[in-house]
Amino acid sequence: MAPLVAILGALRKAVQRDLGSLESLKVNNFVLFVALLVAGALQSGQPPKSAYIFFFLFGFLLLFPISADPLARIPKDRLALWPLSPTQRVVLRLSSLLLSPLLWVALIIAWRTGRLSEGLTFLGFALVVRASSVLGKQLANRQRHFHLLRYIPQFPGAIGGLIRKDIRQLLSLLDPYVALALSVGGAAFRISGRNTDPMAFPMLGILVTLAISTYAQSLFGLDLRSGMTRYRLLPLRGWQVLLAKDIAFMVVLLVLLLPLDPVPGITFGLAALAIGHHSSVFLRIPQQRWRFTGGRLLPVGALQLFGGVAIGFAETQRGPIVLALAAVLFVASLFWYGHCWDRRMA
């Protein structure tokens, strides 16, 4: 029993560490925005129905990381080498299921609703999501043409390889997929041809930018220590390294904004990058793949949330002059924090 207890103890710590990474939601700009919407609706006495779709998106995307098999955290070759009997392996498999967050969430749903069927329905839906995720990963491993990130083209210039790598990094976070859902929904609404408020699509563009703006606080969050060493060895200035990450952010953002009104979102995006350079260079907030991006609420997150939304909205009122102002701020921030990067890397 001692080996099983030791293995299960290690698995418990791994699951706790993964659940701890979900705390990034507390300092995600879009989550904070939705929380403010809910708080305002509750104070006014109106049910926050406008926030339901956002909670659904977050909940659906969170199913992918929390539905992972705890035992899958152990490499198969290492697990095969452990001197465990067939009975012990069966016990280990069954015991590891008790560590799955899905089981506990399903039990909480059944307890809160008083209906076992509600918990079982959630568990069944989550297992379908998990099965589709595993199937997609296996297809990508066996058939390279199913690995969509490999189709990102090579960009020209000295920083072209970095841009491609940074786009792949950004697309390994969950934030762009919330933005994608908003973009697709806006495109469907536009195609439907219904009469809409002329401000609908600019505001949707601002929301799309808000959904991925937290990433601008941690542009180096997915770079490992070896990656940071590689930056030291590259014959590039600090502003060029930052520019590669900024271009990757803006390329993804532009694609997401194309079905909507891109200019307010681009204005917001430039402002978010200009503000986020500080924490990216001086703090290096670590991130985990297939999680929502976490940042810092004060002062960077608050500036991005309120200042970015304000400058995006101002562009819809004042026109290109606001976009030009955001571009000037972005360029100034790029060169200043590029200089700071050079000094820190010296």
Protein Blocks (a to p, Z undefined) as FASTA:
>chain_A
ZZmmmmmmmmmmmmmmmmmmmmmmmmgfklmmmmmmmmmmmmnopackklmmmmmmmmmm
mmmmmmpcfklmpcfklmmmpccdfklmmmmmmmmmmmpmklmmmmmmmmmnopaklmmm
mmmmmmmmmmmmmmmmmmmmmmmmlmmklmpccdedjklmmmmmmmmmmmmpmklmmmmm
mmmmmmmmmmnopacdfklmmmmmmmmmmmmmmmmmmmmlmpcfklmmmmmmpccdfklm
mmmmmmmmmmmmmmmmmmmcfklmmmmmmmmmmmmmmmmmmnopaddehiacdddfblkl
mmmmmmmmmmmmmmmmnommlmmmmmmmmmmmmmmmmmmmmmmmZZ
